Amino acid sequence: MAQAVADLAGIADPTPISDGISAAISLAKGDYLGAGLSLVSMVPYLGDAVGKSIKAARNAKQVGKLVERIREVSTRLQHLSGGARRTALPEVAAKVGEALGTEGRQVKRGYTPKPGERATTREEWYKENSRNRAEQTVSQADQMLEPINPQKATHGHGHADHGYQTTEVQQGHRIRTKITPSGRMGKRLSQVSHFHSPEAEAEALSRASRKLEAELRSGQIANFDITGEPKRHEVLVKTNREDGFGYAVIKQRDVLGNILRDSLGLPLTTTETNPLKQAKVIFEYIPSKDIWHPVTYYPER
């Protein structure tokens, strides 16, 4: 349902809780036309209340039929006697509440939110929807690779080792032990980095993919090297985000530049405060699919 709302954001209010409340108020006042208009504006969330979602309404004609059906319901309500209307109100209100409840954090059936208790605002909805889409994108970034050289990685690990879900503790552990957040044995590094949010991570992948596609169209990149090994290609991208793509975890040093160590002699680590506004994405060609996938990617200076 969230996807349908996103697709129709320019047609209907993407957070129609206010419309649902408006409809309920109109019903309570006996303003059935006003209630019908409020219901029309919240079509994407009605679900069973109108019997068919907007996602299934693939064209304007079908949407028009849904709107007409709501108008018919409003007209019929207007012609009911006072007693019949009072009898119908709880059922109609329950349908509205049920429809609003289908989106997870919407108003529960039969419950009217108290002042200041609304489930979500328009801005919150957009932010949550954007984050959900970003999380889905980056969760699919690490795919199987097809190298000939047995020393090369057989699976992408950019998200697993540098994704937004990795922590400062995990990155610090990598500096001290060479063990990455995904459990691989990596190289000894003096600093590592990770993305601070799924949105930043998804942006880096999106920018890099577009840049790679442009370079592929220009014929600048071969799919294989001279030995027949699937080619790798680095892409650098930048962001306009004030907080950059992410942050680096580095070894702590004293005022003289000496590395600080714990009782076991392992280096202490900390996160730099300066955001990293550039990201590197290393792609590799996948022969069986004739596409390129990221091997790894991470924020950098």
Protein Blocks (a to p, Z undefined) as FASTA:
>chain_A
ZZmmmmmmmmpcfblmlmmmmmmmmmmnopaklmmmmmmmmmmmnmmmnopafklmmbfk
lmmmmmmmmmmmmmmmmmpcfklmmmmmmmmmmmmmmmmmmnopaccehiacdehiafbd
fklmmmmmmmmmmmmmmmmmpccdddfblkbcfbdcklmmmgmkbcfklmmmmmmnopaf
kopacdddfbdcddfbfklmmmmmmmmmmmmmmmmmnopacfbdfkopacddddddddfb
fnljbdcddddddfkopacddfkopacddddfbdcfbdcddddddfklopacdfbdcddZ
Z
